[in-house]
Amino acid sequence: MCMYNNVGPQWASSFPPFLASGFAPYPSLVLKFGPALRVESKFANAAKVQMDRLLNARKRIEEKFEEKHGIDVQRPAGTTGETNVW
């Protein structure tokens, strides 16, 4: 309310759109330069290593399950192997 009292309702109501238009290019910049930034980021690399570990652990668990039960965990129940959408 102080902003409306100090600068008036026209300018106070225009401030949020001006602020939003200043941030408008950021999503496209992240899409364009994001991969290059992630390559140089130590945090992104650590996250990638952790994700690889998790995916490898999941793959080992699925393989053990398939060996033990003879069920293909990648194929949905009730489908044949010819049309695997996964």
N, C-alpha and C positions, 0 to 999 in steps of 0.2 A: 504494500500500500504506500510505502514511502516513495517508491519510484513514481507512482501515479501522481502523488502530491508534488514532487519536485520537478518533473519534466513534463507533466501533462499526459492525458490519456492517449493522445495520438502517438507520441514518441515511446511511451512506456509499452504500448501494445505492439509497436514495431520492433522493439528490441529482440524478443525471442525469434522472430523470423530472420532478422539480420544475423543473429548468432547461429541459427540453424543453416543458413546459406553459406556461412563461413566454414562449416564442417561438412558440407555436401560433397566435396571432392575426395574426402578421406576413404570411403569404401572403394572407389575405383583405384586410388593410389595403392591401397593394400592389395587389391587383386593384381595390379600390375607389378609391384615391387615386393610383394609378400614372399614369394619363393626365394628371392635373393637375400632378403633379410633373415629368413629362417636358416639358410645355409650358414650364415655367419653367427647365428645365435647359439650360445652354449646351452641355453635352456631348451631350445627346440631340438638340438641334437640329443640331449639327455632324454627328452620325451620320446624321440624316435627310437632310441636304444631300449627304453622301457617298453614301448609298444611292441617292438620286435621280440623281446623276451616273452611278453604276454601271449603274442600270437604263436610263437614256437611252443610254449607250454600248452596252449589250447590244442595245437595240432598233435602233440604227443598224447594228450589225454584222449582225443578223438580216435587216434590210431589204436590205443590200448582198448578202448571201448569197442571198436569195430572188431578187433581180434577176439575179445572175450565173448561178445554177444552176436557177432556176425551181422551187425546192422550198420548200414551206411549212414552215418550221421549227417552227411552233406545232402542226402536226398530226402525230401519230405515224405512222410508216411503216405502210402497209397499210390505212389507214382512208380513208374518203371525207370530204369536207368537211361533209356533212350532220350528222353526230353528233360534233362536236368537243367533247371533254370538257375541253380545256384552257381 
